[in-house]
């Protein structure tokens, strides 16, 4: 979905819109899944990266600008625990997220304006 909003800076408001958000690259160089006996599944992703392309525009009382942008997020680490309860009375299986921890190291943002 698009991101639209406004922020108050100094002498006025800045209205912004980020649209056409597309994930263009995902790298998972280190990923593992392990079983947790009697409780569920542990997923660990290390040193992942993600690249996103988007359109952006901003407007203030003094000026407006728009263009394309790229966001590259790297050194992403994720640890997630999923529970998989087993019920003899339930013919279907279910899975739920019990805990999740995510950290990222670097974020590089490049904005190109229209001329």
DSSP file (Angstrom, degrees, kcal/mol; ACC not computed):
  #  RESIDUE AA STRUCTURE BP1 BP2  ACC     N-H-->O    O-->H-N    N-H-->O    O-->H-N    TCO  KAPPA ALPHA  PHI   PSI    X-CA   Y-CA   Z-CA
    1    1 A X              0   0    0      0, 0.0     2,-0.1     0, 0.0    20,-0.0   0.000 360.0 360.0 360.0 156.7    0.0    0.0    0.0
    2    2 A X        -     0   0    0     18,-0.1     2,-0.5     1,-0.0    17,-0.2  -0.367 360.0-134.2 -70.3 154.0    1.0    3.6   -0.5
    3    3 A X  E     +A   18   0A   0     15,-2.8    15,-3.1    -2,-0.1     2,-0.4  -0.966  31.5 169.4-112.8 120.5    2.3    5.6    2.5
    4    4 A X  E     +A   17   0A   0     -2,-0.5     2,-0.3    13,-0.2    13,-0.2  -0.985  15.5 107.2-133.2 140.9    0.8    9.1    2.9
    5    5 A X  E     -A   16   0A   0     11,-2.1    11,-2.7    -2,-0.4     2,-0.3  -0.974  47.1-106.6-179.6-166.5    1.0   11.5    5.8
    6    6 A X  E     -A   15   0A   0     -2,-0.3     2,-0.3     9,-0.2     9,-0.2  -0.993  15.5-162.6-148.7 151.7    2.4   14.8    7.1
    7    7 A X  E     -A   14   0A   0      7,-2.1     7,-3.1    -2,-0.3     2,-0.6  -0.968  22.6-124.3-132.4 148.0    5.0   15.9    9.6
    8    8 A X  E     +A   13   0A   0     -2,-0.3     2,-0.4     5,-0.2     5,-0.2  -0.850  33.4 173.4 -97.0 122.1    5.5   19.2   11.3
    9    9 A X  E >   -A   12   0A   0      3,-2.8     3,-2.5    -2,-0.6     2,-0.1  -0.993  53.1 -59.0-129.7 124.4    9.0   20.7   10.8
   10   10 A X  T 3  S+     0   0    0     -2,-0.4     3,-0.0     1,-0.3    -2,-0.0  -0.173 125.7   8.4  51.6-107.9   10.1   24.2   11.9
   11   11 A X  T 3  S-     0   0    0     -2,-0.1     2,-0.3     2,-0.0    -1,-0.3   0.477 128.4 -11.5 -89.3  -3.8    7.8   26.7   10.2
   12   12 A X  E <  S-A    9   0A   0     -3,-2.5    -3,-2.8    -5,-0.0     2,-0.3  -0.966  77.1 -62.4-171.9-173.2    5.3   24.4    8.6
   13   13 A X  E     -A    8   0A   0     -2,-0.3     2,-0.5    -5,-0.2    48,-0.4  -0.658  29.8-150.3 -92.9 147.0    4.0   21.0    7.6
   14   14 A X  E     -A    7   0A   0     -7,-3.1    -7,-2.1    -2,-0.3     2,-0.4  -0.978  12.4-158.6-114.2 117.4    5.6   18.6    5.1
   15   15 A X  E     -AB   6  59A   0     44,-2.8    44,-2.3    -2,-0.5     2,-0.3  -0.798  16.1-176.2 -94.6 138.5    3.1   16.4    3.3
   16   16 A X  E     -AB   5  58A   0    -11,-2.7   -11,-2.1    -2,-0.4     2,-0.3  -0.944  18.0-170.7-135.7 156.1    4.5   13.3    1.7
   17   17 A X  E     -AB   4  57A   0     40,-2.1    40,-1.7    -2,-0.3     2,-0.5  -0.963   2.3-170.0-145.1 127.8    3.4   10.4   -0.4
   18   18 A X  E     +AB   3  56A   0    -15,-3.1   -15,-2.8    -2,-0.3     2,-0.2  -0.984  24.8 165.3-117.8 120.8    5.3    7.2   -1.2
   19   19 A X  E     + B   0  55A   0     36,-2.0    36,-3.0    -2,-0.5    -2,-0.0  -0.788  43.6  37.4-134.3 172.9    3.7    5.1   -3.9
   20   20 A X  E    S-     0   0A   0     -2,-0.2     2,-0.5    34,-0.2    -1,-0.2   0.911  70.2-173.2  49.4  50.4    4.3    2.2   -6.3
   21   21 A X  E     +     0   0A   0     -3,-0.2     2,-0.4    33,-0.1    33,-0.2  -0.628   6.2 176.5 -77.9 122.6    6.4    0.4   -3.7
   22   22 A X  E     - B   0  53A   0     31,-2.7    31,-2.7    -2,-0.5     2,-0.7  -0.994  30.9-136.2-132.9 129.8    8.1   -2.7   -5.2
   23   23 A X  E     + B   0  52A   0     -2,-0.4    29,-0.2    29,-0.2     3,-0.1  -0.761  27.6 175.2 -79.7 119.0   10.5   -5.2   -3.6
   24   24 A X  E     +     0   0A   0     27,-2.4     2,-0.3    -2,-0.7    28,-0.2   0.634  59.4  18.4-104.2 -17.6   13.1   -5.7   -6.4
   25   25 A X  E     - B   0  51A   0     26,-1.4    26,-2.5     2,-0.0     2,-0.4  -0.974  51.8-178.5-156.4 140.5   15.6   -7.9   -4.7
   26   26 A X  E     - B   0  50A   0     -2,-0.3     2,-0.5    24,-0.2    24,-0.2  -0.989   8.4-170.1-137.1 128.8   15.9  -10.2   -1.6
   27   27 A X  E     + B   0  49A   0     22,-2.4    22,-2.0    -2,-0.4     2,-0.4  -0.984   9.7 178.7-122.8 128.7   19.0  -12.0   -0.6
   28   28 A X        +     0   0    0     -2,-0.5     3,-0.2    20,-0.2    20,-0.1  -0.698  10.6 164.9-124.1  76.1   19.1  -14.7    2.1
   29   29 A X  S    S+     0   0    0     18,-0.4     2,-0.4    -2,-0.4    -1,-0.1   0.762  73.2  32.3 -68.5 -23.4   22.7  -15.9    2.2
   30   30 A X  E    S+C   46   0A   0     16,-0.9    16,-3.6    -3,-0.1     2,-0.4  -0.912  72.9 148.1-138.5 109.3   22.2  -17.6    5.6
   31   31 A X  E     +C   45   0A   0     -2,-0.4     2,-0.3    14,-0.2    14,-0.2  -1.000  13.4 175.4-141.3 140.9   18.9  -19.2    6.5
   32   32 A X  E     -C   44   0A   0     12,-2.6    12,-2.7    -2,-0.4     2,-0.4  -0.996  15.3-158.2-145.3 150.8   18.1  -22.3    8.7
   33   33 A X  E     +C   43   0A   0     -2,-0.3     2,-0.3    10,-0.2    10,-0.2  -0.996  17.2 178.6-126.5 131.9   15.0  -24.0   10.0
   34   34 A X  E     -C   42   0A   0      8,-2.5     8,-3.1    -2,-0.4     2,-0.3  -0.970  27.3-117.7-134.3 151.9   15.2  -26.3   13.0
   35   35 A X  E     -C   41   0A   0     -2,-0.3     2,-0.7     6,-0.2     6,-0.2  -0.688  14.4-150.9 -86.6 137.3   12.6  -28.3   14.9
   36   36 A X  E >>  -C   40   0A   0      4,-3.2     3,-2.6    -2,-0.3     4,-2.4  -0.919  33.5-117.1-105.5 103.7   11.9  -27.5   18.6
   37   37 A X  T 34 S-     0   0    0     -2,-0.7     4,-0.0     1,-0.3    -2,-0.0  -0.099  89.1  -3.3 -50.0 125.4   10.8  -30.8   20.1
   38   38 A X  T 34 S+     0   0    0      1,-0.1    -1,-0.3     2,-0.1    -3,-0.0   0.376 133.5  54.2  78.3  -3.9    7.3  -30.7   21.4
   39   39 A X  T <4 S-     0   0    0     -3,-2.6    45,-1.5     1,-0.3     2,-0.3   0.699  99.4 -89.4-132.6 -35.5    6.8  -27.0   20.7
   40   40 A X  E  <  -CD  36  83A   0     -4,-2.4    -4,-3.2    43,-0.3     2,-0.4  -0.944  49.2 -38.5 164.8-143.3    7.4  -25.9   17.1
   41   41 A X  E     -CD  35  82A   0     41,-2.6    41,-3.1    -2,-0.3     2,-0.5  -0.967  32.6-150.7-132.3 140.1    9.8  -24.5   14.6
   42   42 A X  E     -CD  34  81A   0     -8,-3.1    -8,-2.5    -2,-0.4     2,-0.5  -0.963  10.7-166.0-114.3 127.7   12.7  -22.0   14.8
   43   43 A X  E     -CD  33  80A   0     37,-2.9    37,-2.7    -2,-0.5     2,-0.4  -0.953   5.4-175.3-113.0 128.0   13.6  -19.9   11.7
   44   44 A X  E     -CD  32  79A   0    -12,-2.7   -12,-2.6    -2,-0.5     2,-0.4  -0.990   3.6-177.4-126.6 125.5   16.9  -18.0   11.7
   45   45 A X  E     -CD  31  78A   0     33,-2.8    33,-2.5    -2,-0.4     2,-0.4  -0.988  10.3-168.0-121.8 128.5   17.9  -15.7    8.8
   46   46 A X  E     -C   30   0A   0    -16,-3.6   -16,-0.9    -2,-0.4    31,-0.2  -0.939  59.1  -4.0-123.8 142.1   21.3  -14.0    8.9
   47   47 A X  E    S+     0   0A   0     -2,-0.4   -18,-0.4     1,-0.1    28,-0.2   0.827  82.8 163.9  54.6  40.7   22.9  -11.2    7.0
   48   48 A X  E     - D   0  76A   0     28,-2.6    28,-2.3    -3,-0.2    27,-0.4  -0.367  20.2-157.5 -81.8 164.6   20.0  -10.8    4.6
   49   49 A X  E     -B   27   0A   0    -22,-2.0   -22,-2.4    25,-0.2     2,-0.3  -0.973   6.7-165.2-143.5 160.1   19.3   -7.8    2.4
   50   50 A X  E     -BD  26  73A   0     23,-2.5    23,-3.0    -2,-0.3     2,-0.4  -0.998   4.5-159.3-147.4 135.9   16.4   -6.2    0.7
   51   51 A X  E     -BD  25  72A   0    -26,-2.5   -27,-2.4    -2,-0.3   -26,-1.4  -0.982  11.1-173.3-122.3 133.5   16.0   -3.6   -2.1
   52   52 A X  E     -BD  23  71A   0     19,-2.7    19,-2.8    -2,-0.4     2,-0.3  -0.983   7.8-159.7-127.4 132.7   12.8   -1.5   -2.6
   53   53 A X  E     +BD  22  70A   0    -31,-2.7   -31,-2.7    -2,-0.4     2,-0.3  -0.840  23.9 157.5-107.1 151.0   12.0    0.9   -5.4
   54   54 A X  E     - D   0  69A   0     15,-2.2    15,-2.7    -2,-0.3     2,-0.3  -0.985  39.8-114.5-161.2 164.4    9.3    3.6   -5.1
   55   55 A X  E     -BD  19  68A   0    -36,-3.0   -36,-2.0    -2,-0.3     2,-0.3  -0.833  36.8-173.6 -99.7 148.8    7.9    6.9   -6.3
   56   56 A X  E     +BD  18  67A   0     11,-2.5    11,-2.3    -2,-0.3     2,-0.3  -0.984  13.0 177.6-140.8 153.1    7.9    9.8   -3.8
   57   57 A X  E     -BD  17  66A   0    -40,-1.7   -40,-2.1    -2,-0.3     2,-0.3  -0.970   5.1-169.7-152.4 146.8    6.6   13.3   -3.5
   58   58 A X  E     -BD  16  65A   0      7,-2.8     7,-2.1    -2,-0.3     2,-0.3  -0.942   2.0-167.7-131.7 154.7    6.7   16.0   -0.9
   59   59 A X  E     +BD  15  64A   0    -44,-2.3   -44,-2.8    -2,-0.3     2,-0.2  -0.986   9.6 168.6-145.6 132.2    4.9   19.3   -0.6
   60   60 A X        -     0   0    0      3,-3.1   -46,-0.1    -2,-0.3    -2,-0.0  -0.731  53.4 -95.3-126.1 179.6    5.4   22.3    1.8
   61   61 A X  S    S+     0   0    0    -48,-0.4     3,-0.1    -2,-0.2   -47,-0.1   0.732 125.3  41.0 -67.8 -20.5    4.1   25.8    1.7
   62   62 A X  S    S-     0   0    0      1,-0.3     2,-0.3     0, 0.0    -1,-0.2   0.794 124.6  -7.6-100.0 -33.3    7.3   26.9    0.0
   63   63 A X        -     0   0    0      2,-0.0    -3,-3.1     0, 0.0     2,-0.3  -0.963  49.2-146.2-155.7 168.4    8.0   24.1   -2.6
   64   64 A X  E     +D   59   0A   0     -2,-0.3     2,-0.3    -5,-0.2    -5,-0.2  -0.984  18.5 173.8-139.9 151.6    7.1   20.7   -3.9
   65   65 A X  E     +D   58   0A   0     -7,-2.1    -7,-2.8    -2,-0.3     2,-0.3  -0.979   2.8 177.5-152.9 158.1    9.2   17.9   -5.4
   66   66 A X  E     +D   57   0A   0     -2,-0.3    48,-2.3    -9,-0.3     2,-0.3  -0.965  15.4 124.0-156.0 167.9    8.8   14.3   -6.6
   67   67 A X  E     -DE  56 113A   0    -11,-2.3   -11,-2.5    -2,-0.3     2,-0.3  -0.979  53.4 -54.5 170.1-157.7   10.8   11.5   -8.1
   68   68 A X  E     -DE  55 112A   0     44,-1.7    44,-3.3    -2,-0.3     2,-0.3  -0.781  44.8-168.9-110.6 156.1   11.9    7.9   -7.8
   69   69 A X  E     -DE  54 111A   0    -15,-2.7   -15,-2.2    -2,-0.3     2,-0.4  -0.983  13.6-154.2-145.8 157.4   13.7    6.4   -4.9
   70   70 A X  E     -DE  53 110A   0     40,-2.4    40,-2.7    -2,-0.3     2,-0.5  -0.999   6.5-165.6-132.0 134.4   15.6    3.2   -3.9
   71   71 A X  E     -DE  52 109A   0    -19,-2.8   -19,-2.7    -2,-0.4     2,-0.5  -0.985   3.3-169.8-119.8 126.5   16.0    1.8   -0.4
   72   72 A X  E     -DE  51 108A   0     36,-2.7    36,-2.8    -2,-0.5     2,-0.5  -0.971   2.4-170.7-118.5 119.5   18.6   -0.9    0.3
   73   73 A X  E     +DE  50 107A   0    -23,-3.0   -23,-2.5    -2,-0.5     2,-0.3  -0.938  14.1 173.1-110.5 125.4   18.5   -2.5    3.7
   74   74 A X  E     + E   0 106A   0     32,-2.6    32,-1.7    -2,-0.5    31,-1.6  -0.802  49.1  42.6-130.5 172.1   21.4   -4.8    4.6
   75   75 A X  E    S+     0   0A   0    -27,-0.4     2,-0.4    -2,-0.3    30,-0.2   0.913  72.4 170.2  57.7  46.6   22.7   -6.8    7.6
   76   76 A X  E     -D   48   0A   0    -28,-2.3   -28,-2.6    28,-0.2     2,-0.4  -0.760  13.9-171.9 -91.2 130.1   19.2   -8.0    8.4
   77   77 A X  E     - F   0 103A   0     26,-2.7    26,-2.3    -2,-0.4     2,-0.4  -0.987   3.3-177.5-125.0 132.2   18.9  -10.7   11.1
   78   78 A X  E     -DF  45 102A   0    -33,-2.5   -33,-2.8    -2,-0.4     2,-0.4  -0.993  11.1-178.0-132.0 133.1   15.6  -12.4   11.9
   79   79 A X  E     +DF  44 101A   0     22,-2.4    22,-2.5    -2,-0.4     2,-0.4  -0.988  14.9 175.7-127.4 122.5   14.8  -15.1   14.5
   80   80 A X  E     -DF  43 100A   0    -37,-2.7   -37,-2.9    -2,-0.4     2,-0.5  -0.983  17.7-157.1-130.4 139.1   11.3  -16.4   14.6
   81   81 A X  E     -DF  42  99A   0     18,-2.7    17,-3.1    -2,-0.4    18,-1.5  -0.970  10.8-167.7-115.4 125.1    9.6  -19.1   16.7
   82   82 A X  E     -DF  41  97A   0    -41,-3.1   -41,-2.6    -2,-0.5     2,-0.4  -0.932  11.7-143.1-112.1 134.9    6.5  -20.7   15.4
   83   83 A X  E     -DF  40  96A   0     13,-2.9    13,-2.0    -2,-0.4     2,-0.3  -0.783  10.0-168.3 -96.1 143.1    4.3  -23.0   17.5
   84   84 A X        -     0   0    0    -45,-1.5    11,-0.1    -2,-0.4     2,-0.1  -0.702  11.7-162.2-128.9  78.2    2.6  -26.0   15.9
   85   85 A X        -     0   0    0     -2,-0.3     2,-0.6     1,-0.1     9,-0.5  -0.367   7.8-145.1 -65.5 138.3    0.1  -27.3   18.4
   86   86 A X        -     0   0    0      7,-0.1     2,-0.5    -2,-0.1     7,-0.1  -0.920  18.5-178.8-107.0 122.9   -1.0  -30.9   17.7
   87   87 A X    >   -     0   0    0     -2,-0.6     3,-0.7     3,-0.3    -2,-0.0  -0.984  22.5-155.6-122.7 125.8   -4.7  -31.6   18.6
   88   88 A X  T 3  S+     0   0    0     -2,-0.5    -1,-0.1     1,-0.2    -2,-0.0   0.761  97.6  53.6 -67.9 -23.8   -6.1  -35.1   18.1
   89   89 A X  T 3  S+     0   0    0      1,-0.1     2,-0.6    -3,-0.1    -1,-0.2   0.620  95.6  75.7 -87.3 -12.4   -9.5  -33.6   17.7
   90   90 A X    <   -     0   0    0     -3,-0.7    -3,-0.3     1,-0.1    -1,-0.1  -0.883  61.4-162.6-105.9 117.9   -8.6  -31.2   15.0
   91   91 A X  S    S+     0   0    0     -2,-0.6     2,-0.3     2,-0.1    -1,-0.1   0.691  74.3  64.3 -72.9 -17.2   -8.2  -32.7   11.5
   92   92 A X  S    S-     0   0    0      1,-0.0     2,-0.2     0, 0.0    -5,-0.2  -0.780  80.0-129.2-106.7 152.4   -6.3  -29.6   10.2
   93   93 A X        -     0   0    0     -2,-0.3     2,-0.3    -7,-0.1    -7,-0.1  -0.633  21.6-163.3 -95.4 157.6   -3.0  -28.4   11.4
   94   94 A X        -     0   0    0     -9,-0.5     2,-0.3    -2,-0.2    -9,-0.0  -0.934   7.2-161.4-136.3 160.0   -2.3  -24.8   12.4
   95   95 A X        -     0   0    0     -2,-0.3     2,-0.3   -11,-0.1   -11,-0.2  -0.997   8.9-176.3-141.7 140.0    0.8  -22.7   12.9
   96   96 A X  E     -F   83   0A   0    -13,-2.0   -13,-2.9    -2,-0.3     2,-0.6  -0.989  31.7-110.8-138.9 149.0    1.2  -19.4   14.9
   97   97 A X  E     +F   82   0A   0     -2,-0.3   -15,-0.2   -15,-0.2     3,-0.1  -0.669  31.6 177.1 -79.7 120.0    4.0  -17.0   15.4
   98   98 A X  E     -     0   0A   0    -17,-3.1     2,-0.3    -2,-0.6   -16,-0.2   0.867  65.5  -7.1 -91.1 -44.5    5.2  -17.1   19.0
   99   99 A X  E     -F   81   0A   0    -18,-1.5   -18,-2.7     2,-0.0    -1,-0.4  -0.993  57.0-172.7-152.3 154.0    8.1  -14.7   18.9
  100  100 A X  E     -F   80   0A   0     -2,-0.3     2,-0.4   -20,-0.2   -20,-0.2  -0.975   1.2-174.8-150.5 132.7   10.0  -12.7   16.4
  101  101 A X  E     +F   79   0A   0    -22,-2.5   -22,-2.4    -2,-0.3     2,-0.4  -0.997   9.8 178.3-130.6 128.1   13.2  -10.6   16.7
  102  102 A X  E     +F   78   0A   0     -2,-0.4     2,-0.3   -24,-0.2   -24,-0.2  -0.993   4.4 175.7-132.4 136.0   14.5   -8.5   13.8
  103  103 A X  E     -F   77   0A   0    -26,-2.3   -26,-2.7    -2,-0.4     2,-0.4  -0.977   9.8-161.3-133.0 151.2   17.5   -6.2   13.5
  104  104 A X        -     0   0    0     -2,-0.3   -28,-0.2   -28,-0.2   -29,-0.2  -0.984   6.1-165.7-131.8 147.2   19.0   -4.3   10.6
  105  105 A X        +     0   0    0    -31,-1.6     2,-0.4    -2,-0.4   -30,-0.2   0.908  67.8  22.8 -97.0 -52.5   22.5   -2.9   10.3
  106  106 A X  E     -E   74   0A   0    -32,-1.7   -32,-2.6     2,-0.0     2,-0.4  -0.945  51.1-172.6-126.3 140.1   22.6   -0.5    7.3
  107  107 A X  E     -E   73   0A   0     -2,-0.4     2,-0.5   -34,-0.2   -34,-0.2  -0.986   6.8-170.1-130.0 122.0   19.9    1.5    5.4
  108  108 A X  E     -E   72   0A   0    -36,-2.8   -36,-2.7    -2,-0.4     2,-0.5  -0.957   5.0-170.7-114.3 120.9   20.9    3.3    2.2
  109  109 A X  E     -E   71   0A   0     -2,-0.5     2,-0.5   -38,-0.2   -38,-0.2  -0.949   4.4-175.5-116.3 126.5   18.3    5.7    0.7
  110  110 A X  E     -E   70   0A   0    -40,-2.7   -40,-2.4    -2,-0.5     2,-0.5  -0.984   3.3-170.7-122.7 122.6   18.7    7.3   -2.7
  111  111 A X  E     -E   69   0A   0     -2,-0.5     2,-0.5   -42,-0.2   -42,-0.2  -0.954   3.6-165.8-115.0 128.3   16.2    9.8   -3.9
  112  112 A X  E     -E   68   0A   0    -44,-3.3   -44,-1.7    -2,-0.5     2,-0.2  -0.961  12.8-152.3-113.2 122.2   16.2   11.1   -7.5
  113  113 A X  E     -E   67   0A   0     -2,-0.5   -46,-0.3   -46,-0.2     2,-0.2  -0.506  20.5-104.6 -91.0 161.1   14.1   14.2   -8.2
  114  114 A X              0   0    0    -48,-2.3   -48,-0.1    -2,-0.2    -1,-0.1  -0.538 360.0 360.0 -78.4 149.2   12.5   15.2  -11.5
  115  115 A X              0   0    0     -2,-0.2    -1,-0.1     0, 0.0   -48,-0.0   0.417 360.0 360.0-104.8 360.0   14.1   18.0  -13.4
